[in-house]
């Protein structure tokens, strides 16, 4: 799982095996931070904006462009990547930038939500599910012409399991504290032996395979964490996917061209991908992003709620298709920092740590999240209250039995009073030790819906005497605080969702790097976190999905009761694209057969 962009999801190519890393439509095997932090690149967008003002909001003329003739797909992302190293990615912008360069052993079919072959053309399961043998495709080559072999798979897993390499895959591929044993009987066969039956395996091996022949020396020298940074020339980033990166201009764009040696073939044996290239524009401002799509500068777009009706009414004139694709697969929530590394110094504990770990305090705040108002005012009615961490889009593993925390300010005040959080004068409430209830709230800059949600939350807390200082942060600064310095109090953030619930282990497990409220714990800090760890282990040992579901339903119940995160709403997702695109098939779990996408010739 990954931090999610929320309302600005743009499908990317191609989908990977349950890799919800995308926040874009590609589903990655990990959750990643996906915060909206676009760097502006206005130019003709400013002219279009002036045209809107001059015309009173009338139709923006679509300038001629050569996307169809060039067979180059233009889309937008919200921020610059942080790394080009697939193992180190925790943010969706980095996932967007490199997602087309690499592939995994298997990938997710977004229509069936079942795993299907990718670099592995087939596999066999034996010994009660403990052994899986993958047969690699022959003639798959890296961009430099070297063949992909089983050695690359073994090397990649060695890197993932190395504690010196921070990554989101290790919690997902660790079974009862043990790694999967991997061996290679020959260059095109990979044998994985697990300590016990491990049901999620086929949904967990969609991670990007790395070139052993290029990176082994740096890894052995302890330099792997500095390999393929954003200053690396694109030509030196060697994958085997459908596209090569040709150019990266910070705050402007990432450019790709078709990999002429890509292994996949189409229905008639033709080379894939059909597009000649892609341009990923980096656009910080949401309004600028919308105007780019209206003016024809981008070809696909995920409209904000307030734009859906306008786009739908103008679809024929704009020569676009606008389609509802379903409920958001991820979650958008408020989280409170419970990390002692931030709040305890020299034996002195900041009182905020007591508040943020006090269930009475958290329950009161859960009753102050006005989900109906958020859905109606921030999402124009195109959202529904979220109760569980797992989306209803996940038909098997979503727990439908949870009772939501009703919006009830009077009850919230009553809970606070009973717990000793006293209202000493209008607008001022203190804890049992006399400390004023005051904390900072943040989210990523540039997202109107999140600004509005935080404003509503801030006002509702002020009404019961809690002072909230709203301080949105630029993308890279916020990610640094969440990932490294842990210097934050409360955050509104989105996480992408996964079909396989164990692929959220980097978020759910107490030792996970994205266990946002207190990550990388050496041992569970609370009994309920220890129970979640145990349920994750037990759930992966059951092969029957129907019998596995109760384990994950229980995890959702624990999160709901203990409130390390407070759910808000889930957006109804829409997608818009040019009518000239063919075989563009978006779903909530990703694009179906993205390698087939092309522009219809004029």
C-alpha positions in Angstrom: 0.0 0.0 0.0 1.0 3.6 -0.5 0.2 7.1 0.5 -2.6 8.1 -2.0 -3.3 11.1 -4.1 -6.9 11.1 -3.1 -9.1 12.8 -5.7 -6.4 13.2 -8.4 -5.8 9.7 -9.5 -4.6 9.3 -13.1 -4.3 5.9 -14.7 -0.8 5.0 -15.7 0.7 2.2 -17.7 0.8 -0.7 -16.9 -1.0 -2.3 -14.0 1.1 -4.6 -11.9 0.4 -7.6 -9.7 -1.7 -6.1 -6.9 0.7 -3.2 -6.9 -1.6 -0.5 -5.7 1.4 1.8 -5.8 0.0 3.7 -8.2 -2.7 5.6 -6.9 -2.7 5.8 -10.5 -4.6 3.0 -11.9 -1.7 0.7 -11.7 -2.1 -1.6 -8.6 1.1 -2.1 -6.7 1.9 -4.6 -4.1 2.6 -1.9 -1.5 0.9 1.1 0.0 2.7 4.3 -0.7 2.4 7.9 0.3 0.6 9.6 -2.6 0.3 13.2 -1.6 -0.7 16.0 -4.0 2.3 18.2 -4.5 2.4 19.4 -8.0 5.0 21.8 -9.2 3.4 24.4 -11.5 4.2 24.6 -15.1 1.7 27.2 -16.4 2.6 28.6 -19.8 -0.4 28.3 -22.1 -2.5 27.1 -19.1 -2.3 30.7 -17.9 -3.6 31.9 -21.3 -6.4 29.4 -21.1 -7.2 30.6 -17.6 -7.4 34.2 -18.9 -9.7 32.9 -21.6 -12.0 31.4 -19.1 -12.2 34.7 -17.2 -12.8 36.7 -20.4 -15.5 34.3 -21.6 -17.3 34.0 -18.3 -16.5 30.3 -18.0 -17.5 29.4 -21.5 -15.9 26.7 -23.6 -12.1 26.7 -23.9 -11.0 26.2 -27.5 -9.0 23.0 -27.9 -5.7 23.8 -29.7 -4.5 21.6 -32.4 -2.1 18.9 -31.1 -0.4 16.0 -32.6 -0.9 13.4 -29.9 -2.9 11.2 -32.2 -0.3 11.4 -35.0 2.6 11.0 -32.6 0.8 8.2 -30.7 2.1 9.8 -27.5 -0.2 9.8 -24.5 -0.1 12.9 -22.3 -1.2 12.7 -18.7 -0.3 14.6 -15.5 1.0 13.7 -12.0 1.0 15.8 -8.9 4.6 16.1 -7.9 8.2 15.3 -8.7 9.5 11.8 -8.0 11.7 11.3 -5.0 13.6 8.3 -6.4 14.0 6.1 -9.5 14.9 3.1 -7.4 11.9 0.8 -7.4 12.7 -0.8 -4.0 12.9 2.5 -2.2 9.7 4.0 -3.6 7.1 5.0 -1.0 5.3 7.8 -2.9 3.1 7.5 -5.9 4.9 10.2 -7.9 8.0 8.0 -7.9 5.8 5.0 -8.8 4.3 7.0 -11.7 7.8 7.8 -13.0 9.2 4.3 -13.1 6.1 2.1 -13.3 6.4 1.6 -17.0 10.1 0.7 -16.8 9.9 -2.5 -14.7 7.8 -5.6 -14.3 7.2 -8.4 -11.8 6.7 -12.1 -12.0 2.9 -11.8 -12.0 0.4 -9.0 -12.4 -3.2 -8.3 -11.4 -6.0 -8.6 -13.9 -8.1 -5.6 -12.9 -11.3 -7.0 -14.3 -11.1 -10.4 -12.5 -8.8 -9.2 -9.7 -6.9 -12.5 -10.2 -3.2 -12.8 -10.7 -2.0 -13.6 -14.2 1.4 -14.2 -15.8 3.8 -11.4 -16.4 7.6 -12.2 -16.5 6.7 -15.6 -15.2 4.8 -17.4 -18.0 3.5 -20.1 -15.7 3.9 -21.6 -12.2 3.2 -24.7 -10.2 2.2 -25.0 -6.6 3.1 -28.0 -4.5 3.6 -29.3 -1.0 0.3 -27.9 0.2 1.1 -24.4 -1.0 4.6 -24.2 0.6 6.5 -24.5 -2.7 5.8 -22.4 -5.9 8.0 -22.9 -9.0 7.9 -20.0 -11.5 8.9 -20.5 -15.1 10.3 -17.3 -16.6 9.8 -16.2 -20.1 12.8 -16.6 -22.3 14.0 -13.8 -24.5 13.0 -11.0 -22.1 15.9 -8.6 -22.2 17.0 -5.6 -20.2 17.2 -2.3 -22.0 21.0 -2.9 -22.4 20.4 -6.1 -24.2 21.3 -8.5 -21.4 18.9 -11.4 -20.8 16.6 -11.4 -17.7 17.3 -14.6 -15.7 16.4 -16.2 -12.4 19.6 -14.5 -10.9 17.8 -11.2 -11.2 14.8 -12.4 -9.2 17.1 -13.9 -6.5 19.1 -10.6 -6.3 15.9 -8.5 -6.0 14.6 -10.6 -3.1 18.0 -10.5 -1.4 17.8 -6.7 -1.5 14.2 -6.6 -0.3 15.1 -8.8 2.8 18.2 -6.7 3.6 17.5 -4.6 6.8 19.9 -2.0 5.5 17.5 -1.2 2.6 14.3 0.5 3.8 11.4 -0.8 1.7 7.7 -1.6 1.8 7.9 -5.1 0.5 9.8 -6.8 3.4 6.7 -6.8 5.7 4.6 -8.3 2.9 7.1 -11.1 2.1 8.0 -12.0 5.6 6.3 -15.1 7.0 6.3 -15.7 10.8 9.4 -13.5 10.9 11.2 -15.6 8.2 12.0 -14.8 4.6 11.0 -16.9 1.7 13.8 -19.2 0.5 14.4 -18.6 -3.2 16.6 -20.7 -5.5 17.2 -21.2 -9.2 17.4 -24.7 -10.6 18.3 -23.1 -13.9 18.4 -19.6 -15.5 14.7 -19.6 -16.2 13.3 -21.3 -13.2 12.7 -19.7 -9.8 11.7 -21.9 -6.8 10.2 -20.2 -3.8 9.9 -22.3 -0.6 7.9 -20.8 2.3 8.1 -21.7 6.0 4.5 -22.7 5.8 1.5 -22.3 3.5 1.3 -18.6 2.4 -2.0 -17.8 0.6 -1.0 -14.2 -0.6 2.1 -15.2 -2.5 0.8 -14.8 -6.0 -0.5 -11.4 -5.1 2.8 -10.4 -3.5 5.3 -11.1 -6.1 4.4 -8.3 -8.5 7.4 -6.3 -7.2 9.7 -4.9 -9.8 12.7 -7.1 -10.7 16.1 -5.5 -10.7 19.1 -6.1 -13.0 21.6 -8.0 -10.9 24.4 -7.5 -13.5 24.2 -3.7 -13.1 23.4 -3.2 -9.4 25.1 -6.1 -7.6 28.4 -4.2 -7.2 26.8 -1.1 -5.7 24.8 -3.4 -3.4 27.8 -5.3 -2.2 29.6 -2.0 -1.6 26.8 -0.7 0.6 25.7 1.9 -2.0 22.3 0.5 -3.0 20.3 3.2 -1.2 22.1 5.8 -3.4 21.5 4.0 -6.7 19.2 5.5 -9.3 18.4 8.8 -7.5 16.5 11.5 -9.3 19.7 13.0 -10.6 20.6 9.8 -12.4 20.5 10.3 -16.2 17.4 8.4 -17.5 19.6 6.4 -19.9 21.2 4.7 -16.9 18.0 3.4 -15.5 17.7 0.0 -17.0 14.5 -1.9 -16.9 12.7 -4.4 -19.1 9.2 -2.9 -19.2 7.2 -1.4 -22.1 8.7 2.0 -22.0 12.1 3.7 -21.4 12.5 7.0 -19.6 14.2 9.4 -22.0 14.0 12.7 -20.1 13.2 14.1 -16.6 12.8 17.9 -16.1 12.1 18.7 -12.5 8.8 20.4 -12.0 7.9 20.0 -15.6 7.7 16.5 -17.1 8.9 12.9 -17.4 9.2 11.6 -20.9 9.1 8.0 -22.1 9.5 6.2 -25.4 8.4 2.7 -26.4 10.8 -0.1 -25.7 11.2 -1.6 -29.1 12.5 -4.8 -27.6 9.5 -5.4 -25.3 8.6 -9.0 -25.0 4.8 -8.8 -25.1 2.8 -9.3 -28.3 -0.7 -8.3 -29.1 -3.6 -10.5 -30.2 -2.4 -10.7 -33.8 1.3 -11.1 -32.8 2.1 -7.4 -33.2 4.6 -5.7 -31.1 3.5 -3.9 -28.0 3.0 -1.3 -26.6 1.0 0.3 -29.4 1.7 3.8 -28.2 5.1 5.3 -29.3 5.6 7.1 -26.0 4.2 8.9 -23.1 4.6 12.4 -21.5 3.9 12.7 -17.7 3.5 16.3 -16.9 4.1 17.6 -13.4 1.4 20.0 -12.5 1.0 21.3 -9.0 -2.2 23.3 -9.3 -5.4 21.4 -9.7 -7.1 24.1 -11.7 -4.1 24.2 -14.1 -4.4 20.5 -14.5 -8.1 20.7 -15.4 -7.4 23.4 -17.9 -4.7 21.4 -19.5 -7.2 18.6 -20.1 -9.9 21.0 -21.4 -7.5 22.5 -23.9 -6.3 19.2 -25.1 -2.8 19.3 -23.7 -3.5 16.0 -21.7 -5.4 13.0 -22.9 -6.7 11.4 -19.7 -7.9 13.0 -16.5 -9.5 12.0 -13.2 -12.0 14.8 -12.6 -12.6 16.3 -9.2 -16.2 16.0 -7.9 -17.0 19.6 -8.8 -15.8 19.0 -12.4 -17.8 15.8 -13.2 -21.1 17.5 -14.1 -19.4 20.2 -16.2 -17.3 17.6 -18.1 -20.3 15.3 -18.6 -22.4 18.1 -20.1 -19.6 19.2 -22.4 -18.4 15.8 -23.4 -19.7 15.8 -26.9 -18.3 19.3 -27.6 -14.9 18.4 -26.1 -14.8 15.0 -27.8 -14.2 13.2 -24.6 -15.7 10.3 -22.7 -16.6 10.7 -19.0 -17.4 7.5 -17.1 -18.0 6.5 -13.5 -15.7 3.6 -12.6 -16.6 2.9 -9.0 -15.9 3.6 -5.4 -12.3 4.5 -4.3 -10.3 1.4 -3.4 -8.2 3.3 -0.9 -9.0 5.3 2.3 -8.7 8.9 3.3 -8.3 9.5 7.1 -7.1 11.6 9.9 -4.2 10.0 11.8 -2.5 11.0 15.1 1.1 10.7 15.8 1.7 8.1 18.6 5.5 7.9 18.1 7.5 8.2 21.3 10.6 9.1 19.2 8.9 12.4 18.6 7.2 13.1 21.9 9.6 11.8 24.6 12.9 13.6 25.1 15.3 13.4 28.0 12.7 11.6 30.1 10.0 14.3 29.5 6.8 13.3 27.6 4.9 15.9 25.6 1.2 15.8 26.8 0.1 15.3 23.2 1.3 11.7 23.3 -1.1 11.0 26.2 -4.0 12.6 24.3 -3.3 10.8 21.0 -3.1 7.4 22.8 -6.2 8.1 25.0 -9.1 6.2 23.6 -11.6 8.6 25.1 -9.9 11.5 23.4 -9.9 9.7 20.0 -13.5 8.5 20.3 -14.6 12.1 21.0 -12.8 13.3 17.9 -14.3 10.4 15.8 -17.7 11.9 16.7 -16.6 15.3 15.4 -15.9 14.1 11.9 -18.9 15.3 9.9 -18.8 12.8 7.0 -22.1 13.9 5.5 -21.0 17.5 5.4 -17.6 16.5 3.9 -19.3 14.4 1.2 -21.8 17.1 0.3 -19.6 20.2 0.7 -16.2 19.0 -0.3 -17.1 16.3 -2.8 -20.4 17.7 -4.2 -22.3 14.6 -3.1 -19.9 12.2 -5.0 -18.6 10.4 -1.9 -19.9 8.1 0.8 -19.0 7.9 4.5 -16.1 5.5 5.1 -16.2 3.2 8.1 -13.6 0.5 7.4 -10.0 0.7 6.3 -10.8 -1.7 3.5 -13.0 -0.3 0.7 -16.4 -1.9 -0.3 -14.8 -2.3 -3.7 -13.0 -5.3 -2.2 -16.0 -7.6 -2.2 -14.4 -10.4 -0.2 -12.4 -8.7 2.5 -14.4 -5.6 3.3 -16.1 -5.8 6.7 -19.7 -4.6 6.2 -20.7 -5.0 9.9 -18.9 -2.0 11.4 -21.1 0.7 12.9 -19.9 4.2 12.1 -19.2 6.9 14.7 -22.1 9.3 14.2 -21.4 12.9 14.0 -22.5 14.1 17.4 -20.7 17.2 18.9 -22.8 17.0 22.1 -21.7 13.4 22.7 -18.1 14.3 21.9 -18.1 17.0 24.5 -19.7 14.6 27.0 -16.9 12.1 26.4 -14.2 14.7 26.9 -15.8 16.0 30.1 -16.0 12.5 31.5 -12.4 11.8 30.7 -11.2 15.0 32.5 -10.7 17.2 29.5 -12.4 20.3 31.0 -13.8 23.3 29.3 -12.4 26.1 31.4 -13.9 29.0 29.4 -15.7 29.3 26.1 -13.4 27.9 23.3 -10.7 26.7 25.7 -10.5 23.1 26.9 -7.6 21.6 29.0 -6.5 18.1 29.8 -6.5 16.7 33.4 -3.1 18.3 34.0 -4.2 21.8 32.9 -2.5 21.7 29.5 -4.6 23.4 26.8 -5.8 21.0 24.1 -4.0 22.4 21.0 -2.2 20.6 18.2 -1.1 21.0 14.6 -3.0 19.6 11.6 -1.4 19.1 8.2 -1.9 17.7 4.8 -0.3 18.2 1.4 -0.7 21.6 -0.2 -2.6 22.2 -3.4 -5.7 20.0 -2.9 -8.9 22.0 -2.4 -11.0 19.1 -1.1 -8.4 18.4 1.7 -8.2 22.1 2.6 -12.0 22.1 2.9 -12.0 18.9 5.0 -9.4 20.2 7.4 -11.3 23.5 7.7 -14.5 21.6 8.7 -12.6 19.5 11.2 -10.8 22.5 12.6 -14.1 24.3 13.2 -15.9 21.4 14.7 -13.0 20.9 17.2 -12.9 24.6 18.0 -16.6 24.4 18.9 -15.8 22.0 21.8 -12.7 24.0 22.9 -9.9 22.2 21.0 -7.5 24.6 19.1 -6.2 23.2 15.8 -3.5 25.0 13.9 -3.9 24.1 10.2 -0.5 24.1 8.4 -0.5 22.3 5.1 2.9 21.3 3.8 4.6 20.9 0.5 4.8 17.3 -0.7 8.5 16.5 -0.1 8.5 18.3 3.3 5.4 16.3 4.4 6.8 13.0 3.2 10.1 13.7 5.1 8.1 14.3 8.3 6.0 11.1 7.9 8.9 9.0 6.7 12.0 10.3 8.6 11.7 13.0 11.2 8.2 12.0 12.6 7.7 15.7 13.4 3.9 16.0 13.1 0.8 15.8 15.3 -2.2 15.1 13.1 -2.4 14.5 9.3 -5.1 14.1 6.7 -3.8 11.6 4.3 -4.9 9.0 1.7 -3.7 5.5 1.3 -4.2 3.4 -1.8 -6.0 0.1 -1.5 -5.2 -3.5 -2.4 -7.1 -6.6 -3.5 -4.9 -8.8 -1.2 -5.2 -7.5 2.4 -1.8 -8.8 3.4 -0.3 -6.4 0.9 -1.2 -3.7 3.4 1.1 -5.4 6.0 3.6 -2.5 5.6 0.8 -0.4 7.1 -1.0 -2.8 9.4 2.0 -4.6 11.0 3.6 -2.9 14.0 7.0 -3.3 12.4 5.8 -1.9 9.0 7.5 1.2 7.6 4.1 2.7 6.8 2.6 1.9 10.2 2.0 5.6 10.1 1.1 6.4 13.7 4.2 4.6 15.1 6.3 2.9 12.4 9.1 0.3 12.5 8.3 -0.8 16.1 10.9 -3.4 17.3 7.9 -5.1 19.1 4.2 -4.2 19.3 3.6 -1.1 21.5 0.1 -2.2 22.4 -1.8 -5.5 22.9 -4.1 -4.6 20.0 -1.2 -4.1 17.6 0.2 -7.4 18.7 -3.2 -9.0 17.9 -3.2 -7.4 14.4 0.3 -8.9 13.9 -1.0 -12.3 14.9 -4.1 -12.1 12.7 -2.0 -11.1 9.7 0.1 -14.3 10.3 -2.9 -16.5 10.8 -4.8 -15.0 7.8 -2.0 -15.8 5.4 -2.0 -19.5 6.4 -5.6 -20.1 5.2 -5.9 -20.8 1.5 -9.7 -20.4 1.2 -10.6 -16.7 0.7 -14.0 -17.2 2.5 -12.2 -18.7 5.5 -9.5 -16.0 5.4 -12.0 -13.1 5.4 -12.8 -13.3 9.2 -9.1 -12.6 10.1 -9.2 -9.3 8.1 -12.6 -8.4 9.2 -11.3 -8.6 12.8 -8.4 -6.4 11.9 -10.8 -3.8 10.5 -12.8 -4.0 13.7 -9.7 -3.4 15.8 -8.7 -0.3 13.8 -12.3 0.9 14.1 -12.3 0.4 17.9 -8.8 1.6 18.7 -8.8 4.6 16.3 -5.2 5.0 15.3 -6.8 6.3 12.1 -10.2 8.0 11.8 -11.9 7.3 8.5 -13.6 10.1 6.5 -15.2 9.4 3.1 -14.6 7.5 -0.1 -15.0 9.3 -3.4 -17.0 8.0 -6.3 -14.3 7.7 -9.0 -14.7 9.1 -12.5 -12.4 9.0 -15.4 -12.3 11.2 -18.5 -10.4 10.6 -21.7 -10.3 11.6 -25.4 -12.6 9.9 -27.7 -9.7 9.2 -30.0 -8.2 6.8 -27.6 -8.9 3.1 -28.3 -8.7 0.2 -25.8 -8.6 2.6 -22.9 -10.4 0.6 -20.2 -10.1 2.1 -16.7 -11.3 0.2 -13.6 -11.0 1.0 -9.9 -8.2 -1.6 -9.8 -6.3 -0.3 -12.8 -6.2 -0.2 -16.5 -7.1 -3.3 -18.4 -4.4 -4.3 -21.0 -2.8 -0.8 -21.1 -0.2 -2.0 -23.6 -3.1 -2.1 -26.2 -4.0 1.6 -25.8 -3.5 3.7 -28.9 -5.0 6.7 -30.7 -7.4 6.1 -33.5 -5.9 7.4 -36.7 -7.7 10.5 -38.1 
